[in-house]
Amino acid sequence: MSWKIVVDTGCDFKEMPNLAPDTTFERVPFTVQVGDRAFLDTLDLDIDEMMEVMYASSVGAGSACAGPETFLETYRGADKIIVMTLTGTLSGSFNSARVAKDMLLEEAPETQIHLIDSLSAGGEMDLLALEINRLIATGLDFDAIVEAITAYQAKTKLVFVLAKVDNLVKNGRLNKLVGKVVGLLNIRMVGEASDQGTLELLQKPRGQKKAVKAAIEEMLKAGYKGGKVVITHRNNLEICQQFEDGLRAQFGDVDFTSVPTSGLCSFYAEEGGILMGYEIN
């Protein structure tokens, strides 16, 4: 029996490390639109070029999810499928995936398929994808894996740190004055994904070191006690090291993974930003 793990590019992995036997890993790309330029978040996307075009543009950029037909084509060819999308509060990706599921079951009703609204992005989606792959590798049946990943998702969280907020200002989601203050005063925006899948601001520390400290404080408040961490970053290996050092200073040998952001997550996190998923107890 063959498996597929299907994610949209709210997940940062280009390929799944240590992929389970008889399993394929498929990405359904978002499109980032900057003026008249469209950037499809495929494996060969030049993210650096996309970011340069975005910052050179005076107009707001936007993202668009794939349609149901793209998801349907990706689903085909496996007996058991686990699908995960970017939070449904920010995108229609989950709805596209759901419509495609109905279409698939009309043509192949014996297929087992489960959809997950991650209620998140970036590092938390990456954590969930790793766990789906691990569960498949154990040989559990489909229903047991669905039950296990549902329980696991209740014990993961996302914290983010943004160093730039140009997109939020251009799209009218953040006051221009606040955006200027963030740039001029070296302010960082520290926040989390809520249980409803919205992005909530928690603290506004000044400077990267204070932002790392603030983010770790928020992780501890949420129940972090040394569990697995996946941090996705847009050109900021330094902050990844600062987080790793800070967490290991408190909890010892933390399972810590850093991954460059996908095109979509680069669009959201912007230069220097991170989206970090972590386990809670």
Secondary structure as GFF3:
##gff-version 3
##sequence-region A 1 281
A	DSSP	beta_strand	3	8	.	.	.	ID=ss1
A	DSSP	beta_strand	23	28	.	.	.	ID=ss2
A	DSSP	beta_strand	31	34	.	.	.	ID=ss3
A	DSSP	beta_strand	37	40	.	.	.	ID=ss4
A	DSSP	alpha_helix	47	56	.	.	.	ID=ss5
A	DSSP	beta_strand	61	64	.	.	.	ID=ss6
A	DSSP	alpha_helix	68	75	.	.	.	ID=ss7
A	DSSP	beta_strand	80	85	.	.	.	ID=ss8
A	DSSP	alpha_helix	93	107	.	.	.	ID=ss9
A	DSSP	beta_strand	112	117	.	.	.	ID=ss10
A	DSSP	alpha_helix	123	138	.	.	.	ID=ss11
A	DSSP	alpha_helix	142	153	.	.	.	ID=ss12
A	DSSP	beta_strand	156	162	.	.	.	ID=ss13
A	DSSP	alpha_helix	166	170	.	.	.	ID=ss14
A	DSSP	alpha_helix	176	184	.	.	.	ID=ss15
A	DSSP	beta_strand	189	193	.	.	.	ID=ss16
A	DSSP	beta_strand	199	203	.	.	.	ID=ss17
A	DSSP	alpha_helix	208	222	.	.	.	ID=ss18
A	DSSP	beta_strand	229	233	.	.	.	ID=ss19
A	DSSP	alpha_helix	237	251	.	.	.	ID=ss20
A	DSSP	beta_strand	256	260	.	.	.	ID=ss21
A	DSSP	alpha_helix	263	269	.	.	.	ID=ss22
A	DSSP	beta_strand	274	279	.	.	.	ID=ss23
###
